[in-house]
């Protein structure tokens, strides 16, 4: 089996193209996070500019909040159906949300 010989110029071009693509993906991930979305459960460092209207948000929107997964989002919806949240302290009515969780999510929550 004949293997083609390596072309140093083509190798450098491929490496440069990969570097440009990787940089573009990083920029896209940062922009996506800045628009209020996260690429994963975590956050892009320094980008926490989204807000959620706690009394109107759907479960998927609630899951954008730090530390809130599907089960907790459902508990928030259940408690909200009983009585809307007036302030940050009201969030502690939800089983599993204590002062630490409240302090993490309050910068991202609008009460209205």
C-alpha positions in Angstrom: 0.0 0.0 0.0 1.4 3.3 -1.1 1.1 6.2 1.4 1.3 9.7 0.0 4.2 11.7 1.1 3.5 14.5 3.5 3.5 18.1 2.1 4.9 20.6 4.6 2.9 23.5 3.1 -0.4 21.6 3.1 0.3 20.5 6.7 0.8 24.1 7.8 -2.3 25.2 5.9 -4.4 22.5 7.6 -3.0 23.5 11.0 -3.8 27.2 10.3 -7.3 26.3 9.2 -7.9 24.2 12.3 -6.7 27.1 14.5 -9.1 29.5 12.8 -12.0 27.1 13.2 -11.3 26.5 16.9 -11.1 30.3 17.5 -14.4 30.8 15.7 -16.1 28.1 17.8 -14.9 29.7 21.0 -16.2 33.1 19.8 -19.5 31.6 18.9 -19.9 29.9 22.3 -19.1 33.2 24.1 -21.6 35.1 22.0 -24.3 32.4 22.5 -23.8 32.7 26.2 -23.9 36.5 26.2 -27.3 36.3 24.4 -28.7 34.5 27.4 -28.0 30.9 26.5 -25.5 28.4 27.8 -23.8 25.8 25.7 -23.9 23.4 28.6 -25.0 23.3 32.2 -22.1 25.6 33.1 -21.4 29.2 32.2 -18.8 30.8 30.1 -16.4 32.6 32.5 -17.5 36.2 33.1 -20.7 36.0 31.0 -23.8 36.0 33.2 -26.1 38.5 31.5 -29.4 36.7 31.2 -32.5 37.1 33.3 -35.6 35.0 33.8 -39.0 36.2 34.8 -39.6 33.8 37.6 -43.4 34.1 37.6 -43.7 33.6 33.8 -40.8 31.3 32.8 -41.3 27.8 31.4 -39.3 24.9 32.9 -36.7 25.1 30.1 -36.1 28.8 31.0 -35.8 28.0 34.7 -33.2 25.4 33.9 -30.9 28.2 32.6 -30.6 29.3 36.2 -27.4 28.1 38.0 -28.1 25.0 40.0 -31.6 24.4 38.7 -32.2 21.2 36.9 -35.4 19.6 35.5 -36.7 18.4 38.9 -36.1 21.7 40.7 -37.7 23.6 37.7 -40.8 21.5 38.2 -40.9 22.2 41.9 -40.6 26.0 41.1 -43.5 25.7 38.7 -45.6 23.8 41.2 -45.0 26.3 44.0 -45.6 29.2 41.6 -49.0 27.7 40.7 -50.0 27.9 44.4 -48.8 31.5 44.8 -46.5 33.7 42.7 -43.1 34.7 44.0 -43.0 38.3 45.3 -39.3 38.4 46.2 -36.1 36.4 46.7 -37.2 35.1 50.1 -40.3 33.6 48.6 -38.1 31.2 46.6 -37.2 29.4 49.8 -40.8 28.0 49.8 -39.6 25.6 47.1 -38.2 22.4 48.7 -34.5 22.2 48.0 -33.9 26.0 47.6 -32.1 27.5 50.5 -30.1 30.7 51.0 -27.1 29.5 48.9 -29.3 28.7 45.9 -31.2 31.9 46.3 -27.9 33.9 46.3 -26.8 32.2 43.1 -30.0 32.7 41.1 -31.2 36.1 42.3 -28.9 38.0 39.9 -30.7 36.3 37.1 -34.3 36.6 38.3 -36.9 39.2 37.8 -39.9 39.3 40.1 -43.0 40.9 38.6 
